[in-house]
Amino acid sequence: MTMFKFYKGHLNLQNSHVKHIASIHGNELTKRWMMEDWTWFDRYVNQTMYWFNDPSRIRNPISILLANGYMHGVHPGASRFMGVCLSGAKSMLALAVCHIDPSIDQTLKKYMLYYEPTDNVKWNIDPPCNHTFLLDEAQEFDEHWWKEDSIEDVNAQQIWNKQPNLEWYDSQNNLIFKKVINENAQPVKINIGDNYQRFWDSLAEIARS
């Protein structure tokens, strides 16, 4: 017997707790990921800004886990979630993976603008609970954009060509990340202090300029 029910709908990005989860992604998780692996984080930055620049590129809903009356996280779909939140959108498509309990309806109303049950779900053994809604069987994941679209070229046109040599520093003036497209360009140094959300805000400002 399954422990979960599944609903497809629109996640309310204006919900205060959803905003709190977005702030965790933008600050604490960004700091951890940035410190662990610059190569991986560079890919994550490109993914996030790709969605930020055009959320309509997103094909499949993100997956969110709802249990005991609360939203507990986003997986898979962290970069899609971060990019759309950064864009200022009010909502986004989501697969709500709901732990079966008496408060399911109240929890869904709390976080989703609308929703409907679905069985169109793929499950993978990948904690914490990797359930993915499939638009169709031939196109399983949004990872396909990596092959279909030259993401570096897209982001170069929309972000990196505007500032081809970027460096970010923390409150102790330590270099925490850099993005160099043109080594001959004058470095633009951005101090984000101890608030790693400012890293994303600076990218959004450049993209909008």
C-alpha positions in Angstrom: 0.0 0.0 0.0 1.4 3.4 -1.0 2.3 6.0 1.6 1.7 8.8 -0.8 -1.0 10.5 -2.9 -0.1 12.7 -5.8 -1.6 16.0 -7.0 -0.6 18.2 -10.0 -1.3 21.9 -9.7 0.2 25.3 -9.1 2.4 26.0 -6.1 1.7 29.4 -4.5 5.1 31.1 -4.5 3.6 33.9 -2.4 3.0 31.6 0.6 5.2 32.7 3.5 6.5 29.2 4.1 7.3 28.7 0.4 9.2 32.0 0.5 11.1 30.7 3.6 12.1 27.5 1.7 13.2 29.7 -1.2 15.3 31.8 1.1 17.0 28.6 2.4 17.8 27.6 -1.2 19.1 31.1 -1.8 21.2 31.5 1.3 22.2 28.4 3.4 22.1 25.8 0.6 23.8 28.2 -1.9 26.6 28.7 0.6 27.0 25.0 1.1 26.9 24.1 -2.6 29.3 26.9 -3.5 31.8 25.8 -0.9 31.6 22.1 -1.9 32.2 22.1 -5.6 32.6 25.1 -7.9 32.2 23.0 -11.1 28.9 21.6 -9.9 27.7 24.9 -8.7 28.6 26.6 -12.0 26.2 24.1 -13.7 23.5 24.8 -11.1 23.9 28.6 -11.7 23.5 28.1 -15.4 20.4 25.9 -14.9 18.8 28.4 -12.5 19.4 31.4 -14.7 18.2 29.5 -17.7 14.9 29.1 -16.0 14.9 32.6 -14.6 15.4 34.2 -18.0 12.4 32.2 -19.5 10.3 30.1 -17.1 8.2 28.9 -20.1 11.2 26.6 -20.9 10.1 24.4 -18.0 8.3 21.4 -19.3 7.6 19.3 -16.2 6.4 20.4 -12.7 8.8 20.5 -9.9 8.2 17.9 -7.1 7.4 19.1 -3.6 6.9 16.9 -0.5 3.9 17.8 1.7 3.6 16.0 5.1 2.1 16.7 8.5 0.6 20.0 7.3 3.8 21.5 5.9 5.9 21.7 2.7 9.3 20.0 3.5 11.3 20.7 0.3 11.7 20.6 -3.4 13.2 17.6 -5.2 13.7 17.2 -8.0 13.4 20.7 -9.4 15.6 22.9 -7.1 17.1 25.0 -10.0 13.6 25.4 -11.6 12.2 26.5 -8.2 15.0 28.9 -7.6 14.9 30.4 -11.1 11.1 31.0 -11.1 11.1 32.4 -7.5 13.9 34.8 -8.6 11.9 35.8 -11.6 9.1 37.2 -9.4 6.4 34.8 -10.7 3.4 34.3 -8.4 3.1 30.5 -8.9 4.6 27.5 -10.8 3.6 24.0 -11.8 4.3 21.4 -9.1 3.7 17.8 -8.4 2.6 17.6 -4.7 3.8 14.3 -3.2 1.5 14.1 -0.2 2.1 11.8 2.7 -1.2 10.2 3.5 -2.6 11.8 6.7 -6.0 13.4 7.7 -4.7 16.9 6.9 -4.0 16.4 3.1 -6.8 18.7 1.9 -6.0 21.5 4.3 -2.3 21.2 3.4 -3.0 21.3 -0.3 -5.2 24.4 0.0 -2.5 26.0 2.1 0.2 25.7 -0.6 -1.5 25.1 -3.9 -3.6 27.6 -5.9 -5.4 24.7 -7.5 -4.7 21.0 -7.8 -6.0 17.7 -9.1 -5.1 14.1 -8.4 -2.7 12.3 -10.8 -1.2 8.9 -11.2 1.2 10.0 -13.9 4.3 9.6 -11.7 7.7 8.1 -12.0 9.5 7.0 -8.9 13.3 6.6 -8.5 15.2 5.3 -5.5 16.8 8.6 -4.6 16.2 10.1 -1.2 14.4 12.2 -0.1 11.5 10.7 -2.1 12.2 11.4 -5.8 8.8 11.4 -7.5 8.6 13.0 -10.9 5.5 13.9 -13.0 5.9 12.9 -16.6 4.5 15.1 -19.3 4.9 12.1 -21.6 6.9 8.9 -21.5 9.3 9.9 -24.3 10.5 13.0 -22.4 11.1 12.0 -18.9 13.0 14.9 -17.3 13.7 18.5 -17.9 17.4 17.4 -18.2 16.7 17.1 -21.9 17.2 20.8 -22.3 20.9 20.3 -21.7 21.2 18.5 -25.0 18.6 20.4 -27.0 19.7 23.9 -26.0 23.2 25.3 -25.7 22.6 26.6 -22.2 26.0 28.3 -22.0 25.4 30.2 -25.2 21.9 31.2 -24.1 23.1 32.5 -20.7 26.1 34.2 -22.4 23.8 36.2 -24.5 21.5 37.1 -21.6 24.0 37.4 -18.7 27.7 36.7 -19.1 28.4 38.8 -22.2 27.1 41.8 -20.2 29.6 41.2 -17.4 32.2 38.7 -18.7 34.4 38.6 -15.6 32.6 38.4 -12.3 34.0 37.8 -8.8 32.0 37.4 -5.6 33.4 38.0 -2.1 32.1 37.4 1.4 32.2 39.7 4.4 35.8 38.7 5.1 36.7 39.6 1.5 37.3 36.0 0.6 36.7 35.0 -3.0 33.8 32.6 -2.9 32.9 32.2 -6.6 33.9 33.6 -10.0 32.6 33.4 -13.5 35.1 34.3 -16.2 34.1 34.4 -19.8 36.7 36.9 -20.9 39.9 36.9 -18.8 40.9 40.2 -20.5 37.9 42.0 -19.2 38.1 44.1 -16.1 36.9 42.0 -13.1 33.6 43.2 -11.5 33.9 42.5 -7.8 30.7 42.0 -5.8 30.7 41.7 -2.1 27.7 39.9 -0.8 28.7 39.9 2.9 27.2 37.0 4.7 23.9 36.9 2.7 24.3 34.5 -0.1 20.9 35.5 -1.5 22.7 38.6 -2.7 24.6 36.4 -5.1 21.4 35.5 -6.9 20.1 39.1 -6.7 23.2 40.4 -8.4 22.8 37.9 -11.2 19.1 38.8 -11.7 20.1 42.5 -11.7 22.7 41.9 -14.5 20.2 39.8 -16.5 17.6 42.5 -16.3 20.0 45.3 -17.2 
